[in-house]
Amino acid sequence: MSHKLKIAGWITVGALAGALTTVSLQTVARGSLAPLPLEELQQLAAVFSMIKTDYVEPVDEKKLITDAISGMVSSLDPHSQYFDKKSFKEFREGTSGRFVGVGIEISQEDGLVKVVSPIEGSPAFRAGLKTGDLITKIDDTAVKGLSLAEAVKRMRGEPNTKVMLTIYRKDENRTFPVTITREEIKTQSVKGKIVEPGYGWIRLSQFQERTVEDFVRKVDELYKQEPNLKGMVLDLRNDPGGLLDAAVAISAAFLPENVTVVSTNGQLPESKFVYKAAPEFYQRRAGADPLRRIPAQLKSVPLVVLVNEGSASASEIVAGALQDHHRGTILGSQTFGKGSVQTVRPLGPDTGLKLTTARYYTPSGKSIQAKGIVPDVMVDESEEGNIFSVLRTREADLDKHLMSGQGAEVKDPAREKAREEARKRAEEEAKKGPNERKTPPEFGSDKDFQLVQALNQLKGRPVIVSKTQVVENKEEKKEN
């Protein structure tokens, strides 16, 4: 393993505030510091002193300093962050694929927490929670008004502790309490099946420590069921990212050996790096390369990659690598545009700093940051168009987001017009009764419009392309 790769350590993408951040954990000591601005530091000390002596009531000195650090870091961009003891623990849990909780995938609906799916075998699964259930209270706290992150924190806790969820089940029109005992949850980030004879579908919901092993196992299962696959759909929709080494490995599963997967560039020498489709760039531990167990046919099977506005960070790295090497057809909507690297440096035994240190570039040199991956074939989420997806926030919508570094950003008025129309449609939908509202179909189901179009693409049949989607930063794209 090269010296640079040793410095880089292990790299991860963590889902925070709805956008995943690509992270390199490092413990490299900075050899030298630039001269400190003395006048400004004196002002900081003066403000600290005034607050201590003059504020209406006593304040916690440690909290003042922690808040000052948090404010300084958060002013940089949406993904830089100071980790206190609690948030550092939660961050580590998010990238391991293990956490202590009740075991449900969730979203928000009408200000409440909606159960997208209980994780099989989890406490929530055993307690009988169902897809579509709405959580109205967590213990004695009403969910209305809580952010999704706050709701998650309240449902997580220590092993063997209890949490009471108040559930509203729409199809039965009843509300009831469920007491669940928390335990360690192992999330399943890989799903797959033979969707029809000759065609496989494999979905990655996040890139975690176990993703590569689970991917290899699932691919092997599919080939045992269907030895002569005519086509494969790799589904990265709503995949907010995960471990970078896992993203490099998944790319390598489909690409020729040693081709470039992604590169990074920033101020530090160690931030300038090229990751290739080879074991030394994705294996974290000594031993046999797990990709050697994948059938050789996967390197050449016709491939369609599904992406949407929720595909971010590590999933954009995979889509960009496969697109640039012409390994498959990218189909769906322009991706999120999370193309910056965050380095996590411990500040002590249980605190840390997550700092943006580089940008990601596809093999052809295109910046992913604030631009995302533009599909080869633009396809809406349903036959009626993109009913909800245009309302989703993308990297370029975030306040203080990092620019792409490749030309000025261009805001497309057509997208703003489309978003306004989508808002009106969403308001009309909200007025309808629960059973009349349109909801996106489950990914991988026979009602999954984009999956149907992906299969049409593989079969050489006509694909219903989008007539409404607009590409952000179109002028930038032409320049590159």
Salt bridges, closest charged atoms under 4 A:
GLU61 OE2 - LYS52 NZ 2.51
ASP67 OD2 - LYS63 NZ 2.77
GLU93 OE2 - LYS89 NZ 3.00
GLU93 OE1 - ARG156 NH1 3.78
GLU109 OE1 - LYS114 NZ 3.08
GLU109 OE2 - LYS170 NZ 2.93
ASP110 OD2 - ARG437 NH1 2.89
ASP133 OD2 - ARG169 NH2 2.83
GLU172 OE2 - LYS130 NZ 3.98
GLU172 OE2 - ARG169 NH1 3.77
GLU172 OE1 - ARG174 NE 2.47
GLU183 OE1 - ARG126 NH2 2.87
GLU196 OE2 - LYS459 NZ 2.36
GLU209 OE2 - ARG284 NH1 3.82
GLU213 OE1 - ARG293 NH2 2.69
ASP214 OD2 - ARG210 NH2 3.79
ASP214 OD1 - ARG217 NH1 2.76
ASP220 OD2 - LYS224 NZ 3.24
GLU221 OE1 - LYS218 NZ 3.10
ASP235 OD1 - ARG203 NH1 3.58
ASP235 OD2 - ARG237 NH2 2.65
ASP245 OD2 - ARG284 NE 2.72
GLU257 OE2 - ARG292 NH2 3.68
GLU270 OE2 - ARG30 NH2 3.15
ASP289 OD2 - ARG292 NE 3.77
GLU309 OE1 - ARG392 NH1 3.36
ASP324 OD1 - LYS366 NZ 3.70
GLU381 OE1 - ARG392 NH2 3.83
GLU395 OE1 - HIS79 NE2 2.85
ASP397 OD2 - ARG415 NH2 3.81
ASP397 OD2 - ARG419 NH1 3.14
GLU409 OE2 - HIS401 NE2 2.88
ASP412 OD2 - LYS474 NZ 3.23
GLU420 OE1 - ARG423 NH1 2.99
GLU428 OE2 - LYS431 NZ 3.40
GLU429 OE2 - LYS432 NZ 2.90
ASP448 OD2 - ARG237 NH2 2.61
GLU472 OE2 - ARG394 NH1 3.10
GLU472 OE2 - ARG415 NE 2.34
